[in-house]
Amino acid sequence: MKTEDMQSAVVLLGTKGGPAIRPGGPMPTSTLVQMGGLTLLVDAGLGVARAIGAAGLPLTALDAVLITHLHSDHVLELGPLLHTAWTGGLQHEIPIFGPPGIETYWQGFLGAMEYDIALREEDEGRPPFHELFSIGHLSDMRPIDLEGVLVSALRNDHPPVEHSFALKLEHGGDTLALSGDTAPMPRMIAFARDADLLVHEAMLPEGVQAIVERMGTGDNRLLEHILRSHSPADEVGRIAAGAGVKALALNHLIPSGDPDITEAHWRAAVEPSYGGPLHVGRDGMVIAFGTGA
């Protein structure tokens, strides 16, 4: 629900790259955006409902959800999150925007929960679940106007995923850019130009081999996917510098939760090319941006 005096900020709810979780480690990717009086969720990885609560917000505070692509670490908890908001008293509609195929996920979730939803509507008098949520597609051809917050999408480079997007949110002179999952792209420089904050995924290639060995997949396909589909941190710094962004936050970190990789490693990779404010993401980090920061 709109609150006009809300300062623009992001909360990095989950900062880990990839779907696996480990005891005591960070959670997969979800980002809360407060902008233009709205509370928006970008991606819904595992643990997102708990993380929103830990940020001090009820799930019913959400105004819209944006899903950048359909890898599980970005969409796995979408249905459970919104179902839990519904059982927590949600009364207003929440639009969901994602890539083509998001409707297949949503219909599958509705089918899986058909018994529970129907029972709670009849037995507990809850509002019709289906009427609270609508599905729309992100497109780099047309922006979305969310009550004055303009959302633009840019198809990024995350092979083999065909429909994967970076996002730019603008309101009242404040601009936030989010890379989504992507290999480094020159066109991100123009897309994020002069943004108050760029939230960009980042990878330290020297730490990737250890992750793959721990996973024990038995071949090199996971290693090859990570290296071709994600952005080395040093290149992220060059993109941020080229775009002239006012601040940079590293997110979807690969590796993440590795005791041998510290914040100093990330800074050493980025700071030679980018001299602005740098936030190395951690779960629960709040970053104010824009005119009120």
N, C-alpha and C positions, 0 to 999 in steps of 0.2 A: 504494500500500500504506500502511496506516494507521500513523502515527507520532504517538503521543499527546502528545508534548511540543512539537509544532509550534505556533509562534505564529501567530495569525491575521494574514494579510497578503494583499494583492493585488499582482500584477505586471502593469502595463499593457504587454502585449506589443506591441500595435499600437494607435495612437491616432488614426489618420486617418479622417475621414468619407469614405465613398465608395470605389469599387473601383479607381480609377485610381492608379497609382504613378508617381513621377518620380525621376530620378537624385538620390540623396542625401537623399530625403525620407522621411517616416514611412510605416509600413505600415498596411494596413486593420485593422479592429477584431478583437482577441482579448484576453481577460483571464484570467490565471491566478489562482486563488483557493486559498490554503492555509488550511484551517479544520478544526477538529475532528480533526486528524490526517490529513486527506485532501487530495489535490491535485486540484482540479477545474478544468476549462477551460470558460469561457463564451465561445462563438463561436470560429470557426476561419477567420478571414480569411487571405488570401494572406500567406505568410511565417511562419505560426504555428510550424511545426516548427523552423525556424532560430531563432526568437525564444525558444522554450522551451530549446533548447540554450544560447543565449547567456545565459539566466537561471541556468545551472548545473545544469539538471535533465535526466535522460534522459527520452526520450519514454515509456519504460516506467513512469515514476512516476505517470502519470495514473490516476485512479480513476474518473472519470466526465466526460462532456461534456454541456454544456447549450447548445443553439442557440436564440437568442431569436427569430429569424425567418429567412426563406429568401432575403433579398437576398444576392447573391454575395459581398459584402465581409464577410459573417458566416459563410458556409458553404463557400466555394470549396475550402478545403484540408482539409476534414474527412476525406474518404476518404484522400487521400495521407498525411495526418498519421498516421492509425491504421494504414495499411498499412506505413508506415515504422517505427512502433513495433513492429509484428509482425515485420518483418525484423530489428529490433534486439533480439529476444529476449522479446517480451511473452508472458507465460504466464497472467496473470489476466484475468478478464472485465472489460470496460469498458462500462457502460450508456451509451446515448446518448438524451438527451431533447430533443425539439424540437417545433415546431408541426406540426399536420397537414400532410402533404406531405413530411415528412422521410424517410419510408420510400421515396418515389419517388426522391429523390436517392440514397439508400443502395442501392437495387436497381439503379439506373443505374450507380453506381460498381462494384458487384459484377459487373455484366455487362461493363463495359469492361475489368475486370481479371481476368476469368474464366480466361483462358489462364495468366497469370502466377501467380495464386494456386494453381491446380491443379498447375502444374509445380513450384512451390516446396514444396508439401505433399508431393508424391511424390518429388521429386529431392533435397530438402534435409531432409526429415523434420520440417518445421515443424508446429505444432499446427493443427488445422482452423480456418481463418480465420473461417468463419461462426459458430462456436461461441463466439468471444471477444466478440462485440458483439451487444447487443440494442437494439431501437428502442422507445422509449416516447414518449408525448405529454405536453407541458406543458399544464396546465389551471389556470384560475383557480378551479376548483371543488374541487380537492383538492391538498394539498401532497405532496411527495415526501420520504421519509425515506432519506437516504443515510448509513447507518451512524451515525445520530445527528445528522447535519447536516440540518436541516429546510429544504427549498427550497419557497418559495411563489411563485406566478406571478400577475401582474396584467396583464390585457389592456391594452395601451397604445394610443396614438393615432398610427399611422404610415401614413396613407393613401397609396396605395390598398391596402396590405397588410392583409389581414383578420386573419391570425393572427400577431400580434407581441406580445411579452411583456416586461414588467419583471420582475425577480427579486429575492427577498429570501432571504438565507441566514442561518440562526440556529444557534448552538451555544454552550452553556455561558455564556450571557449576552452573547455577542458577536453583533452584528447588522450585516450588510452588505446594502445595497440597491443595485441596478443598474437604471438606467432603461431600458436598451435604446434603440433608435431610437424617438423619440417627439416629437410636438409637446408643448408644455407642458400638463400635466394637473393640475387641482386635486386629483384623487384620489391623486396621487403623494404628497401631503403626509401623508395618513393612512397610506399604505402604508409610507413611509420613516420614520415617526414615531420619533424618538429613536435612529435608527440610529447606530452608531459611525462608519460611513463611508457616504456616498452617492456612487456613481460615476454621473455624469449626463452624457449627451451635451450638446453646446453648439455654438451657431452665432453668428457675428457677421454679422448681415444685411448690413452695409455692405461686407463682403468677399466676399459671394456672387456678385455680378454679375461680378466679375473672373474668378472660377473658370469661370462659364458661358461667358464670352467666350473663354477659353482652350480650352474643350472644342470650340467651334465646331459645336454641334449644329444650328444653322440656324433654330431657333424657340425659344419661351419655355417649352416644357414642362418641361425640366430645372430651370429657375429656379423655376417655379411649384411643382414637386414639393418642392424643397429648402425653400422658404419655408413651405409648408403642413405639412410632415411632420417638422420639426425644431424645436429649442427655442432661442430667443434666450438668450444668456448672462445677460442681466439678469433674465429670468424664472426661469432656473435658480437664481439667487441667492435670489429670493423664495421659491421652492419649498423650498430648503434651510433658509432661515430659518423658514418656516412649520412645517416638520417638526421643527425643533429638532435637526438632526443634529449630531454632534460634529465631523465633518470632511466636506469636500466635495472631490471630485476631478472635474475636467472631462475628458471623454473623447469619442471620435468627433468630433473638432474639425473644424468647417467655418467658414472655410478652414483648411487645415493645410499646413505646409511653405511658406507664402507669406512671403517675407522682409519684406514690408511689414506683416505682422501679428506682433507680438511678445507675449511673456507680459504685458507691461504693458497691452496692449489688453484681454486677457481679464480681468485683475484690475480694470481700470477699469470694466468692465461688471458684474462680480459684487459687488465689495466694498461698494458703496453700500448693498446690501440684505442681504448676508450677512457677518457679522463674524467667523466662526469660521475655523479653519485651512483654507486653500485650496490645492489642488494642481492646477496646470495640467499636464495630462497630456503626457508625452513617452514615446516607445518605450523600454521597459526600466525605467521608474520603478517602484520598490518602495514600497508604503505599508503600514506596520503599523497595525493597528487593534484595538480591543477591550481586554480586561483586561490583556493582556500587552504592549500598545504602550507 
